[in-house]
């Protein structure tokens, strides 16, 4: 069981010279934004940066949106976009920020990390389809 609001150290991407060959690899788009981990527990949401700092006040619109996520508790590994440079501008409009979720680490108190990534992403897709929020997607 994953305790609520305890930051989970993410795996770091690894730079390689060539893209791995074969169908056993998952390829994902890397947006030029902030890597975040969103934790929802009941009506409370905490958004962490990739180093575990609380970014909830920096992304209040994302925290507010995730209050309505159809789960009692969830931990989403995600990226906040638009561009990294635009995120540093204080006057950015909240409705221009998008959360790109790419992994569901835990849901309703159950740690999903032992499951294969493709299974976690399938559960995430179902959760986000039920959520139906245009500012949050897979």
BELWORA-V383644 format. One record per pair of residues at least 6 apart in sequence whose C-alpha atoms are under 8 Angstrom apart, sorted by the first residue. I is the first residue (numbers start at 1). J is the second residue. D is the distance in Angstrom with one decimal. If there is no record, write none. Layout:
BEGIN
I & J & D
I & J & D
END
This chain:
BEGIN
1 & 109 & 5.6
1 & 110 & 5.2
1 & 111 & 5.2
2 & 106 & 6.8
2 & 109 & 6.0
2 & 110 & 6.5
2 & 111 & 5.4
3 & 109 & 7.4
4 & 39 & 7.0
4 & 40 & 7.6
4 & 41 & 6.3
4 & 73 & 7.7
4 & 109 & 7.8
5 & 39 & 5.8
5 & 40 & 7.8
5 & 41 & 7.8
5 & 46 & 6.7
7 & 37 & 7.6
7 & 48 & 7.1
7 & 52 & 5.8
8 & 52 & 7.9
9 & 50 & 7.8
9 & 51 & 7.6
9 & 52 & 7.6
10 & 50 & 7.2
31 & 79 & 7.4
31 & 81 & 6.7
31 & 82 & 7.7
31 & 83 & 7.2
32 & 81 & 6.6
32 & 82 & 6.9
32 & 83 & 4.8
32 & 84 & 5.1
33 & 79 & 6.1
33 & 80 & 5.4
33 & 81 & 4.5
33 & 82 & 6.1
33 & 83 & 5.1
33 & 84 & 4.2
33 & 87 & 7.3
34 & 49 & 7.2
34 & 50 & 7.7
34 & 79 & 5.4
34 & 80 & 5.1
34 & 81 & 6.7
34 & 84 & 6.5
35 & 49 & 6.2
35 & 50 & 5.4
35 & 77 & 7.7
35 & 78 & 5.9
35 & 79 & 4.4
35 & 80 & 6.5
36 & 47 & 6.5
36 & 48 & 5.4
36 & 49 & 4.6
36 & 50 & 5.5
36 & 77 & 6.3
36 & 78 & 5.2
36 & 79 & 5.5
36 & 80 & 6.8
37 & 47 & 5.8
37 & 48 & 5.1
37 & 49 & 6.5
37 & 50 & 7.1
37 & 75 & 6.8
37 & 76 & 5.6
37 & 77 & 4.6
37 & 78 & 5.8
38 & 45 & 7.0
38 & 46 & 5.9
38 & 47 & 4.5
38 & 48 & 6.3
38 & 63 & 7.8
38 & 74 & 7.9
38 & 75 & 5.6
38 & 76 & 5.1
38 & 77 & 6.6
38 & 78 & 7.4
39 & 45 & 5.5
39 & 46 & 5.2
39 & 47 & 6.3
39 & 73 & 7.4
39 & 74 & 5.8
39 & 75 & 4.5
39 & 76 & 6.6
40 & 46 & 6.6
40 & 66 & 7.1
40 & 67 & 7.2
40 & 72 & 7.4
40 & 73 & 5.0
40 & 74 & 5.1
40 & 75 & 6.4
41 & 72 & 6.0
41 & 73 & 4.4
41 & 74 & 6.8
42 & 67 & 7.9
42 & 72 & 5.1
42 & 73 & 6.1
43 & 67 & 5.6
44 & 67 & 6.8
45 & 56 & 7.8
45 & 63 & 5.6
45 & 64 & 7.7
45 & 66 & 6.9
45 & 67 & 6.6
46 & 54 & 7.0
46 & 55 & 7.6
46 & 56 & 5.5
46 & 63 & 6.7
47 & 54 & 6.0
47 & 55 & 5.2
47 & 56 & 4.6
47 & 59 & 7.5
47 & 63 & 6.7
48 & 54 & 4.6
48 & 55 & 5.1
48 & 56 & 6.9
49 & 55 & 5.9
56 & 63 & 6.4
59 & 94 & 7.9
61 & 94 & 5.9
61 & 95 & 7.5
61 & 97 & 8.0
62 & 97 & 7.8
62 & 98 & 7.8
62 & 99 & 7.1
68 & 131 & 7.4
69 & 127 & 7.9
69 & 128 & 7.8
69 & 131 & 5.7
70 & 127 & 6.9
70 & 130 & 6.9
70 & 131 & 6.0
71 & 107 & 7.1
71 & 108 & 6.5
71 & 127 & 7.9
72 & 107 & 7.8
72 & 108 & 5.6
73 & 106 & 7.8
73 & 107 & 5.5
73 & 108 & 4.5
73 & 109 & 6.5
74 & 104 & 7.4
74 & 105 & 7.6
74 & 106 & 5.4
74 & 107 & 4.2
74 & 108 & 6.0
74 & 109 & 7.6
75 & 104 & 6.0
75 & 105 & 5.3
75 & 106 & 5.1
75 & 107 & 6.5
76 & 101 & 6.3
76 & 102 & 7.5
76 & 103 & 5.9
76 & 104 & 4.8
76 & 105 & 6.0
76 & 106 & 7.5
77 & 101 & 5.9
77 & 102 & 6.0
77 & 103 & 5.0
77 & 104 & 6.3
77 & 105 & 6.8
78 & 99 & 6.5
78 & 100 & 5.4
78 & 101 & 4.1
78 & 102 & 5.5
78 & 103 & 6.9
79 & 99 & 5.8
79 & 100 & 5.1
79 & 101 & 6.4
79 & 102 & 7.9
80 & 97 & 6.7
80 & 98 & 5.7
80 & 99 & 4.6
80 & 100 & 6.2
81 & 87 & 7.5
81 & 97 & 5.7
81 & 98 & 5.3
81 & 99 & 6.5
81 & 100 & 7.4
82 & 96 & 7.3
82 & 97 & 6.0
82 & 98 & 6.8
86 & 92 & 7.1
95 & 135 & 8.0
97 & 135 & 7.2
98 & 135 & 4.9
98 & 136 & 6.0
98 & 137 & 8.0
99 & 135 & 6.2
99 & 136 & 4.7
99 & 137 & 6.5
100 & 136 & 6.0
100 & 137 & 5.1
100 & 138 & 5.6
101 & 136 & 7.1
101 & 137 & 6.0
101 & 138 & 5.0
102 & 121 & 6.8
102 & 124 & 8.0
102 & 138 & 5.7
103 & 117 & 7.4
103 & 120 & 6.4
103 & 121 & 5.6
103 & 124 & 6.7
104 & 112 & 7.2
104 & 120 & 5.6
104 & 121 & 6.4
104 & 123 & 7.3
104 & 124 & 5.6
105 & 111 & 6.3
105 & 112 & 5.2
105 & 113 & 5.5
105 & 120 & 7.3
106 & 112 & 5.0
106 & 113 & 7.2
112 & 120 & 6.7
113 & 120 & 7.8
124 & 138 & 7.7
125 & 138 & 6.6
128 & 136 & 7.6
128 & 137 & 6.7
128 & 138 & 7.5
END
